[in-house]
Amino acid sequence: MRSTVEAETRPHELDDHTRRWYETRNQQTDRLDLAVIDRATGSCVGEAVLNDWRPADDIVGFRILLGPAGRNRGLGTEATGLITDYCFRNTTINRIELEVYAFNPRAQRAYEKAGFVVEGRQRQVLKFDGEYVDVIQMSILRSEWKGR
């Protein structure tokens, strides 16, 4: 499996291998992997994932990846809002958490629009293109979601 940073640098297409991988996602009981489909073209432009589920604590992680064809159109904000709404309406999850690299302010803004709050920063946790990059921790709580 490619990391988000690695995948970020390549076009994301729904080839046969990827389609087969997505078809196995319903067999996973600890995560939810969804393809982000552009309604205008019917093509896959990325993925949205709930993972790292901690049922005893009612916490789940979130990540999203949009390829170039899905960017700058509000699809990340829409997908984040949809999956957040789904999670809080249909599960007992109390907290959805994520990490975003500091070199991706566009993603941070999309998360904030969906109600996520910055909680902290870990300094220089990734070496990317020869530079050290911070990671920003964010989350949204059920009570914050209800108040929106």
PAZALO-653469 format. One record per residue: x, y, z of N, C-alpha, C in turn. Coordinates in steps of 0.1 Angstrom, whole numbers, padded with zeros to 4 digits, always signed. Example, Ala and Ser with C-alpha at 12.3 -4.5 7.8 and 13.67 -1.06 7.14 Angstrom:
<recs>
+0132-0057+0078+0123-0045+0078+0132-0033+0078 +0128-0022+0071+0137-0011+0071+0129+0000+0079 
</recs>
This chain:
<recs>
+0009-0012+0000+0000+0000+0000+0009+0012+0000 +0006+0022-0008+0013+0034-0009+0009+0043+0003 +0019+0051+0008+0016+0061+0018+0009+0073+0011 +0002+0081+0019-0005+0093+0013+0005+0102+0006 +0017+0104+0012+0027+0113+0006+0031+0108-0007 +0034+0095-0008+0039+0088-0020+0028+0089-0031 +0015+0086-0027+0004+0086-0036+0001+0100-0041 +0004+0110-0032+0000+0124-0036+0008+0128-0048 +0019+0122-0051+0027+0127-0062+0024+0120-0075 +0014+0111-0075+0011+0103-0087-0004+0104-0090 -0008+0104-0102-0023+0104-0106-0029+0092-0099 -0041+0094-0094-0049+0083-0088-0060+0079-0097 -0059+0067-0103-0068+0062-0112-0074+0049-0107 -0086+0046-0111-0093+0034-0107-0090+0023-0117 -0078+0018-0117-0074+0007-0126-0080-0006-0121 -0078-0017-0128-0084-0030-0124-0078-0035-0110 -0066-0033-0108-0060-0037-0095-0066-0029-0084 -0067-0016-0085-0073-0007-0075-0088-0011-0073 -0095-0013-0084-0109-0017-0083-0111-0030-0075 -0102-0040-0078-0103-0052-0070-0100-0050-0055 -0090-0041-0052-0087-0038-0039-0099-0032-0031 -0105-0022-0038-0117-0016-0032-0128-0026-0029 -0130-0036-0038-0140-0046-0037-0138-0055-0025 -0126-0055-0019-0123-0063-0007-0125-0055+0005 -0128-0042+0004-0129-0034+0016-0141-0038+0025 -0151-0043+0020-0163-0046+0028-0159-0058+0038 -0149-0065+0035-0145-0077+0043-0137-0072+0055 -0133-0059+0055-0125-0054+0067-0135-0048+0077 -0133-0053+0089-0143-0049+0100-0138-0037+0108 -0125-0033+0106-0120-0022+0114-0117-0010+0107 -0123-0009+0095-0120+0003+0087-0131+0004+0076 -0132+0016+0070-0141+0019+0059-0133+0026+0048 -0131+0020+0037-0124+0026+0026-0134+0029+0014 -0135+0042+0011-0144+0046+0000-0137+0053-0011 -0141+0050-0023-0136+0058-0035-0143+0071-0036 -0136+0082-0039-0143+0095-0042-0145+0095-0057 -0157+0095-0061-0161+0095-0075-0166+0109-0079 -0160+0114-0090-0165+0127-0095-0178+0125-0102 -0189+0131-0097-0202+0129-0103-0203+0133-0118 -0195+0143-0121-0196+0149-0135-0190+0139-0145 -0180+0132-0141-0173+0123-0151-0174+0108-0148 -0178+0105-0135-0179+0091-0131-0165+0085-0128 -0155+0093-0128-0142+0087-0126-0138+0089-0111 -0129+0079-0107-0124+0080-0093-0113+0091-0093 -0115+0100-0083-0105+0111-0081-0098+0110-0068 -0101+0099-0060-0094+0098-0048-0100+0088-0039 -0097+0089-0026-0103+0080-0016-0105+0087-0003 -0115+0082+0005-0117+0087+0019-0118+0075+0028 -0110+0075+0039-0109+0063+0047-0111+0066+0062 -0119+0058+0068-0120+0058+0083-0112+0045+0087 -0102+0047+0096-0093+0036+0100-0088+0038+0114 -0080+0029+0118-0074+0029+0132-0085+0030+0142 -0096+0023+0140-0108+0023+0149-0104+0018+0162 -0108+0025+0173-0106+0021+0187-0119+0020+0193 -0126+0009+0192-0140+0008+0197-0142+0010+0212 -0132+0006+0220-0133+0008+0234-0134+0023+0238 -0128+0031+0229-0127+0046+0232-0136+0054+0223 -0143+0047+0214-0152+0054+0204-0145+0064+0196 -0133+0060+0191-0124+0069+0183-0121+0062+0170 -0120+0070+0159-0116+0065+0146-0107+0076+0139 -0098+0071+0131-0090+0080+0123-0096+0083+0110 -0092+0093+0103-0097+0097+0090-0085+0101+0082 -0086+0098+0069-0076+0103+0059-0084+0104+0046 -0079+0113+0038-0084+0115+0024-0073+0118+0015 -0074+0113+0003-0064+0116-0008-0072+0119-0021 -0069+0130-0026-0075+0134-0039-0064+0136-0049 -0065+0129-0061-0056+0131-0071-0058+0145-0078 -0049+0149-0087-0050+0162-0094-0064+0165-0100 -0071+0155-0105-0084+0157-0111-0095+0161-0101 -0092+0158-0088-0103+0161-0078-0100+0173-0070 -0089+0180-0073-0085+0191-0064-0091+0205-0069 -0092+0214-0059-0096+0228-0062-0111+0229-0067 -0119+0219-0063-0133+0219-0067-0142+0217-0055 -0137+0217-0043-0145+0215-0031-0148+0200-0028 -0143+0191-0036-0146+0177-0034-0141+0172-0021 -0129+0177-0017-0123+0172-0004-0132+0177+0008 -0136+0189+0007-0145+0194+0018-0158+0186+0018 -0164+0184+0006-0176+0177+0005-0175+0162+0010 -0165+0156+0006-0163+0142+0010-0160+0141+0025 -0152+0150+0031-0149+0150+0045-0162+0152+0053 -0171+0162+0048-0183+0164+0055-0193+0152+0054 -0193+0146+0043-0202+0134+0041-0198+0123+0050 -0185+0120+0050-0181+0108+0058-0182+0112+0073 -0179+0124+0077-0181+0128+0091-0196+0127+0095 -0205+0132+0087-0219+0131+0090-0223+0116+0091 -0219+0108+0081-0222+0094+0081-0217+0087+0094 -0205+0090+0098-0199+0084+0110-0207+0087+0123 -0210+0100+0124-0217+0104+0137-0232+0100+0137 -0238+0099+0125-0252+0095+0124-0254+0080+0126 -0244+0072+0122-0246+0058+0121-0238+0049+0130 -0230+0055+0139-0221+0048+0148-0221+0055+0162 -0214+0049+0171-0213+0054+0184-0200+0062+0185 -0193+0064+0174-0180+0072+0174-0182+0085+0181 -0173+0089+0190-0173+0102+0196-0163+0112+0191 -0152+0106+0185-0141+0114+0181-0136+0109+0167 -0134+0118+0158-0127+0114+0145-0114+0123+0145 -0103+0116+0143-0090+0123+0144-0082+0121+0131 -0073+0131+0128-0065+0130+0117-0052+0137+0119 -0043+0135+0109-0030+0143+0109-0029+0148+0095 -0024+0160+0094-0022+0166+0081-0008+0173+0081 +0000+0170+0070+0013+0176+0069+0012+0191+0067 +0022+0198+0073+0021+0213+0073+0023+0218+0058 +0028+0211+0049+0029+0215+0035+0016+0214+0028 +0005+0211+0035-0008+0209+0028-0018+0218+0035 -0017+0231+0034-0027+0240+0040-0040+0239+0034 -0041+0235+0021-0054+0233+0014-0062+0223+0021 -0056+0212+0025-0063+0201+0032-0067+0206+0046 -0058+0213+0053-0062+0218+0066-0074+0227+0065 -0075+0235+0056-0087+0244+0054-0099+0236+0052 -0098+0225+0043-0110+0217+0041-0114+0210+0053 -0105+0205+0061-0109+0199+0074-0115+0209+0083 -0110+0221+0084-0116+0231+0093-0130+0235+0088 -0132+0235+0075-0146+0238+0070-0156+0227+0074 -0150+0215+0075-0159+0203+0079-0160+0202+0094 -0154+0212+0102-0156+0212+0116-0144+0207+0125 -0133+0202+0118-0122+0197+0126-0114+0209+0132 -0109+0206+0144-0102+0216+0152-0087+0212+0153 -0078+0222+0152-0064+0219+0154-0061+0217+0169 -0055+0206+0172-0052+0202+0186-0037+0204+0189 -0028+0202+0179-0014+0203+0182-0006+0201+0170 +0007+0201+0172+0017+0200+0161+0029+0191+0166 +0033+0182+0158+0045+0174+0160+0055+0180+0150 +0067+0184+0156+0077+0190+0147+0086+0180+0140 +0088+0183+0127+0097+0176+0119+0096+0161+0120 +0084+0156+0117+0082+0141+0118+0084+0134+0104 +0085+0141+0094+0086+0136+0080+0098+0143+0073 +0106+0135+0066+0116+0141+0057+0111+0139+0043 +0107+0150+0037+0101+0150+0023+0108+0159+0014 +0113+0154+0003+0122+0162-0006+0133+0169+0001 +0139+0162+0011+0151+0167+0018+0148+0177+0029 +0135+0180+0031+0131+0190+0041+0123+0182+0052 +0125+0187+0064+0117+0181+0076+0104+0189+0076 +0093+0181+0078+0080+0187+0078+0073+0183+0091 +0065+0193+0096+0057+0191+0108+0044+0184+0104 +0038+0178+0114+0024+0173+0112+0015+0179+0122 +0003+0183+0117-0007+0189+0125-0018+0179+0129 -0021+0178+0142-0032+0169+0146-0045+0177+0147 -0055+0171+0142-0069+0177+0142-0079+0167+0146 -0090+0171+0151-0101+0162+0154-0114+0170+0154 -0125+0162+0154-0139+0167+0156-0146+0157+0165 -0152+0163+0175-0160+0155+0185-0175+0155+0181 -0182+0145+0186-0196+0144+0183-0203+0156+0188 -0200+0162+0200-0207+0174+0205-0204+0186+0196 -0193+0187+0190-0190+0198+0181-0198+0196+0168 -0199+0184+0163-0206+0181+0151-0221+0184+0153 -0227+0180+0165-0241+0183+0167-0244+0198+0168 -0234+0205+0172-0236+0220+0174-0235+0228+0161 -0231+0221+0150-0229+0228+0137-0243+0230+0130 
</recs>
